[in-house]
Amino acid sequence: MPTAIQVELPAALRLHADIVSHDPIALAVEPPVTLASVITALEAAHPALRNTLRDPATGKRRTLVRFFACGTDISHQPLDAALPEAIAQGREPLLILGAIAGG
């Protein structure tokens, strides 16, 4: 049975996907709830986001994308690692942010 989780996206990705609401996006994700399963559900719900969060050739996270769960940067965890229970149960949102680069 799918789990309803919440995802927060930065304004640039919302604009790219034509998402006008600033509320977290509700997604139905089949267990186990992992970054990979969340990204897959997000891409299915918003096809414009395909290939923006992970590289299509390698399936790895794009360099300038960061994932935060319960206040912790989980960007370098494997995409198939289980997300914290608070995220998987929809009590806390998964935050997806663009990294700040420059010098």
C-alpha positions in Angstrom: 0.0 0.0 0.0 1.5 3.4 -1.0 2.5 5.8 1.7 1.6 9.5 1.5 4.7 11.6 2.0 5.4 15.4 1.7 8.1 16.9 -0.5 9.2 20.5 -0.5 10.9 21.9 -3.7 12.8 25.1 -4.3 11.1 27.8 -6.4 13.2 27.1 -9.5 12.0 23.5 -9.6 8.4 24.4 -8.9 8.5 26.9 -11.8 10.1 24.3 -14.1 7.4 21.8 -13.2 4.6 24.4 -13.4 3.7 23.9 -9.8 2.0 27.1 -8.5 1.3 26.1 -4.9 4.0 26.8 -2.3 2.6 24.0 -0.1 4.6 20.7 0.2 3.8 18.3 -2.6 1.9 15.2 -1.5 3.1 12.0 -3.2 2.0 8.4 -2.9 5.2 6.3 -2.6 5.3 2.5 -2.6 7.3 1.1 0.3 10.1 1.0 1.0 10.3 4.8 1.0 13.8 5.7 -0.3 15.2 8.7 -2.2 15.0 6.7 -5.4 11.3 5.8 -4.9 10.4 9.4 -4.0 12.2 10.8 -7.0 10.5 8.2 -9.2 7.1 9.2 -7.8 7.9 12.9 -8.2 9.0 12.4 -11.8 5.8 10.4 -12.5 3.6 13.1 -11.0 5.6 16.0 -12.6 7.3 14.7 -15.8 9.0 18.0 -16.4 11.3 17.1 -13.5 12.6 14.0 -15.2 16.4 14.1 -15.3 16.7 17.2 -13.1 17.4 15.5 -9.8 19.4 12.5 -11.0 21.6 11.9 -14.0 19.8 9.8 -16.6 22.9 7.9 -17.6 24.1 7.0 -14.1 21.0 7.3 -12.0 23.0 9.2 -9.4 22.0 12.5 -7.7 22.9 15.6 -9.7 25.8 17.4 -8.1 24.0 20.6 -7.3 20.9 18.9 -5.7 20.7 18.3 -2.0 18.2 16.3 0.0 17.4 17.0 3.7 15.4 14.7 6.0 14.5 15.8 9.5 17.1 18.5 9.4 19.9 16.3 8.2 21.7 16.4 4.8 21.2 13.0 3.4 22.5 13.9 -0.1 25.5 11.5 0.0 23.5 8.5 1.2 22.7 5.8 -1.4 19.5 6.6 -3.2 18.1 3.2 -2.2 18.6 3.8 1.6 15.4 3.9 3.6 14.3 7.4 4.6 13.6 8.2 8.3 10.3 7.0 9.6 9.0 10.6 10.1 9.4 11.2 6.3 8.1 7.8 5.3 4.9 8.3 7.4 4.4 11.9 6.1 4.9 13.6 9.5 8.0 15.5 8.2 8.6 16.7 4.6 11.6 15.7 2.5 13.4 18.9 1.4 15.0 19.1 -2.0 17.2 22.1 -2.5 19.6 23.4 -5.1 23.2 23.7 -3.7 24.7 27.2 -3.7 27.9 27.3 -5.8 30.2 30.1 -6.8 33.1 32.0 -5.6 
